[in-house]
């Protein structure tokens, strides 16, 4: 990683470090989402640490389902924010995606097992697989992200003093392959595509 002597990065360097395109960074500049803190005498954009933090916030909010115009309004209304809370919200989304992916894996293994046993995969089973695929690929809405945060807070409040992260001998649990099935069983389902779908309501007795 090679930066300018003043600690800033030019647009090409920022694009390489983040995996974003120069075109995207220029587009964010035009929209007022990420205006570089400085420019060289030749007019090249230069980004500092504060710009990188703002870019992270833009991308996180985009990942939460907010449109770019709404993100601009949020940034203007709340220029100061808690980066730790933003990371927590991103972890909520990642863990929800892991839960959805684990459910899809279970469905796929079930269908594969039926096929290996020379049994025809039922239409109902394939519909379940398609539903799980759709849930995994569909972006979460801002309301669903907020619901995940509320569920995390309720879970944290339910813990005893010795169970809380940071207690002696405890840290944030890692979600390794061996613990994935346990987490799927423990994490409550959100108001996402599966819960709101007509098929889920029918098969769960919800009407």
C-alpha positions in Angstrom: 0.0 0.0 0.0 1.6 3.3 -1.1 0.1 6.5 0.0 1.1 10.1 -0.4 3.5 11.5 2.2 0.6 13.4 3.8 -1.3 10.2 4.4 -3.9 10.7 1.7 -4.8 8.5 -1.2 -5.5 9.4 -4.8 -8.7 8.1 -6.4 -6.9 5.3 -8.2 -5.3 4.1 -4.9 -8.6 4.2 -3.1 -10.2 2.2 -5.9 -7.5 -0.4 -5.7 -7.6 -0.7 -1.9 -11.4 -1.0 -1.7 -12.3 -2.9 -4.9 -14.6 -0.1 -6.0 -14.3 1.4 -9.5 -13.0 4.9 -10.1 -16.3 5.5 -11.9 -18.2 4.7 -8.7 -16.0 7.0 -6.6 -16.5 9.8 -9.1 -20.3 9.2 -9.1 -20.3 9.4 -5.2 -18.5 12.7 -5.5 -21.0 14.1 -7.9 -23.9 13.1 -5.6 -22.2 14.7 -2.6 -21.9 11.3 -0.8 -18.0 11.3 -0.8 -16.3 14.6 -1.6 -12.5 14.2 -1.4 -10.9 16.3 1.3 -8.3 17.8 -1.1 -7.1 17.9 -4.6 -3.7 18.1 -6.1 -2.5 21.0 -8.1 -3.4 19.0 -11.2 -7.0 18.5 -9.9 -6.6 14.8 -8.8 -8.9 13.8 -5.9 -7.2 13.0 -2.6 -8.9 11.1 0.2 -7.9 11.1 3.9 -8.8 8.9 6.8 -12.1 10.8 7.4 -13.1 10.2 3.8 -12.4 6.5 4.2 -14.7 6.4 7.3 -17.4 8.2 5.4 -17.0 5.8 2.5 -17.4 2.8 4.8 -20.6 4.4 6.2 -22.0 5.0 2.7 -21.4 1.4 1.7 -22.8 0.0 5.0 -26.0 2.0 4.6 -26.2 0.9 1.0 -25.9 -2.7 2.2 -28.8 -2.0 4.6 -31.0 -1.3 1.7 -31.1 2.6 1.8 -31.2 4.4 -1.6 -28.4 6.8 -2.3 -30.6 9.8 -1.9 -31.6 8.7 1.6 -28.0 8.0 2.5 -27.1 11.6 1.5 -29.8 12.8 3.9 -28.6 10.6 6.7 -25.0 11.7 6.3 -26.1 15.4 6.3 -28.4 15.0 9.3 -25.9 12.8 11.3 -22.4 13.8 10.4 -21.1 12.2 13.6 -21.8 8.5 14.3 -20.6 5.6 16.3 -18.6 3.4 14.0 -18.8 0.5 16.5 -22.6 0.5 16.3 -22.4 0.5 12.5 -20.1 -2.5 12.6 -22.6 -4.2 14.9 -25.4 -3.6 12.5 -23.3 -5.1 9.7 -22.6 -8.1 11.8 -26.3 -8.5 12.3 -26.8 -8.6 8.6 -23.9 -11.0 8.0 -25.2 -13.4 10.7 -28.7 -13.3 9.2 -27.2 -14.2 5.8 -25.4 -17.1 7.4 -28.6 -18.3 8.9 -30.4 -18.1 5.6 -27.5 -19.8 3.8 -27.5 -22.6 6.4 -31.2 -23.1 5.9 -30.7 -23.3 2.1 -27.9 -25.8 2.7 -30.2 -28.0 4.7 -32.9 -27.9 2.0 -30.4 -28.7 -0.7 -29.0 -31.7 1.3 -32.5 -33.0 1.8 -33.3 -32.8 -1.9 -30.0 -34.4 -2.9 -30.5 -37.2 -0.4 -33.9 -37.9 -1.9 -32.4 -38.0 -5.4 -29.5 -40.2 -4.3 -32.1 -42.6 -2.9 -33.7 -42.8 -6.4 -36.7 -40.9 -5.1 -38.2 -38.2 -7.2 -37.7 -34.7 -5.7 -41.2 -33.5 -4.8 -42.5 -30.3 -6.1 -43.0 -29.1 -2.5 -39.3 -29.7 -1.7 -38.1 -27.9 -4.8 -40.4 -25.0 -4.0 -38.8 -24.8 -0.5 -35.4 -24.7 -2.1 -36.4 -21.9 -4.5 -37.8 -20.0 -1.6 -34.6 -20.3 0.4 -32.6 -19.3 -2.6 -34.7 -16.2 -3.1 -34.3 -15.3 0.6 -30.5 -15.5 0.5 -30.3 -13.4 -2.7 -32.8 -10.7 -1.7 -31.3 -7.6 -0.1 -32.6 -7.0 3.4 -34.8 -3.9 3.8 -33.9 -1.2 6.3 -36.8 -2.3 8.5 -35.4 -5.9 8.6 -32.0 -4.6 9.5 -33.5 -2.6 12.3 -35.4 -5.7 13.5 -32.1 -7.6 13.6 -30.6 -4.9 15.8 -33.6 -5.0 18.1 -33.3 -8.8 18.3 -29.6 -8.6 19.2 -30.3 -6.1 22.0 -33.1 -8.3 23.4 -30.7 -11.3 23.3 -28.0 -9.3 25.1 -30.4 -8.1 27.8 -31.4 -11.7 28.4 -27.8 -12.8 29.2 -26.6 -13.2 32.8 -23.6 -11.1 34.0 -21.2 -14.0 33.4 -22.6 -14.7 29.9 -22.0 -11.2 28.5 -19.2 -10.6 26.0 -16.2 -9.3 27.8 -16.9 -11.4 30.9 -13.8 -13.3 32.2 -13.0 -16.1 29.8 -15.6 -15.0 27.3 -15.3 -13.1 24.0 -17.4 -12.7 20.9 -18.2 -16.3 19.8 -16.8 -17.3 16.5 -19.2 -18.7 14.0 -17.2 -21.7 12.8 -18.7 -24.5 10.7 -19.2 -26.8 13.7 -21.4 -24.2 15.4 -23.4 -23.1 12.4 -26.3 -25.5 13.0 -26.6 -24.5 16.6 -26.7 -20.8 15.7 -29.4 -21.5 13.1 -31.5 -23.1 15.7 -30.9 -20.3 18.2 -31.2 -17.1 16.1 -34.8 -16.0 15.8 -36.2 -15.7 12.3 -36.7 -12.1 11.1 -39.7 -10.6 9.3 -37.9 -11.3 6.0 -39.0 -13.0 2.8 -39.5 -16.4 4.4 -41.8 -15.2 7.3 -43.8 -12.9 5.0 -44.2 -15.4 2.1 -47.5 -17.0 1.4 -45.9 -20.5 1.4 -44.4 -20.0 4.8 -47.7 -18.8 6.2 -49.5 -21.8 4.7 -47.1 -24.5 5.9 -46.7 -23.0 9.4 -50.4 -22.7 10.0 -50.4 -18.9 9.6 -53.3 -18.9 7.2 
